[in-house]
Amino acid sequence: MLKLNHIQIGKYTQETKAGVFNIETTKDDVIFMDQNIPEFFEIIDKTEIADSLNIPPEIISSDLPIQIVSTELKDIFIPIKNLQNLLDIKPDFEKVTNISRKYRVT
């Protein structure tokens, strides 16, 4: 929004499902947002996630785990190797929904 001039440099608040957070934008196009300290939960099998995203498991980075992380709401963090791989993902939303329910994540 800053780069599109929808907001200016300054301090804002953002209301989210996890609460209201302070945000600050700077002249260097840097954006700071208050967050709760993350909690790390279970690690999920790569093949299960790859199947739900219709991707080969090889495009998921092996440097980091696929893990449930929460700063208030639990999400599954999936390390994709590069931006093009990320843009090429065509998820199976029914499978994604089932995984979300299984692991109780948003």
C-alpha positions in Angstrom: 0.0 0.0 0.0 2.9 2.3 0.7 4.5 1.7 -2.7 1.1 2.4 -4.3 0.7 5.6 -2.3 -2.4 4.4 -0.6 -0.8 5.2 2.7 2.0 7.6 3.7 5.0 7.2 6.0 3.8 7.1 9.6 2.2 5.1 12.4 -1.0 3.1 12.0 -2.9 0.4 13.7 -4.2 -2.8 12.0 -7.1 -4.8 13.3 -6.7 -8.5 12.7 -8.3 -11.7 14.0 -5.4 -11.9 16.4 -6.0 -8.4 17.8 -5.0 -4.8 17.0 -1.4 -4.3 16.1 0.8 -1.2 15.8 2.4 -0.6 12.3 5.0 1.9 11.3 6.2 2.7 7.8 9.5 4.4 7.1 11.0 6.4 4.3 13.1 3.4 3.3 10.0 1.4 2.4 10.4 -0.6 5.6 7.3 -1.7 7.5 7.3 -2.7 11.1 4.4 -4.5 12.7 4.0 -5.6 16.3 3.6 -9.3 16.7 3.2 -11.7 19.5 6.2 -14.0 20.2 5.8 -17.0 17.9 5.1 -20.5 19.3 6.3 -23.5 17.3 4.3 -26.6 17.1 4.4 -29.9 15.1 6.3 -30.4 11.9 4.2 -31.8 9.0 5.2 -34.3 6.4 6.3 -32.8 3.0 4.4 -35.2 0.8 1.1 -34.4 2.5 1.5 -30.7 1.9 2.9 -31.1 -1.6 -0.2 -33.2 -2.6 -2.6 -30.5 -1.3 -0.8 -27.8 -3.3 -0.4 -29.9 -6.5 3.4 -29.5 -6.4 6.3 -31.9 -6.6 7.9 -32.2 -3.1 11.2 -31.1 -4.5 10.1 -27.4 -4.7 9.6 -27.4 -0.9 12.9 -26.3 0.6 14.6 -29.0 2.7 16.5 -26.3 4.7 13.5 -25.5 6.9 10.7 -27.7 8.2 7.0 -27.4 7.3 5.8 -26.4 10.7 2.8 -25.1 12.5 3.6 -21.6 13.9 1.4 -19.2 15.8 1.7 -15.6 16.9 -1.9 -15.9 18.0 -3.6 -17.9 15.2 -2.0 -21.2 14.1 -0.7 -21.3 10.4 1.3 -23.9 8.5 4.5 -22.3 7.3 5.8 -24.0 4.0 9.3 -23.0 2.8 9.1 -22.8 -1.0 12.5 -22.7 -2.8 11.8 -19.6 -5.0 9.3 -17.1 -6.0 8.5 -18.7 -9.4 7.7 -22.0 -7.6 5.4 -20.1 -5.3 3.6 -18.3 -8.1 3.1 -21.7 -9.9 1.2 -23.3 -7.1 -2.4 -24.4 -7.9 -3.8 -25.6 -4.6 -6.5 -28.2 -4.2 -8.6 -26.2 -1.8 -10.6 -29.2 -0.6 -7.4 -30.9 0.4 -6.1 -27.7 2.0 -9.3 -27.4 3.9 -9.0 -31.0 5.1 -5.4 -30.4 6.2 -6.4 -27.2 8.0 -9.1 -29.0 9.9 -6.8 -32.0 10.7 -4.1 -29.7 12.2 -6.6 -27.1 13.6 -5.0 -24.2 11.7 -6.3 -21.2 9.8 
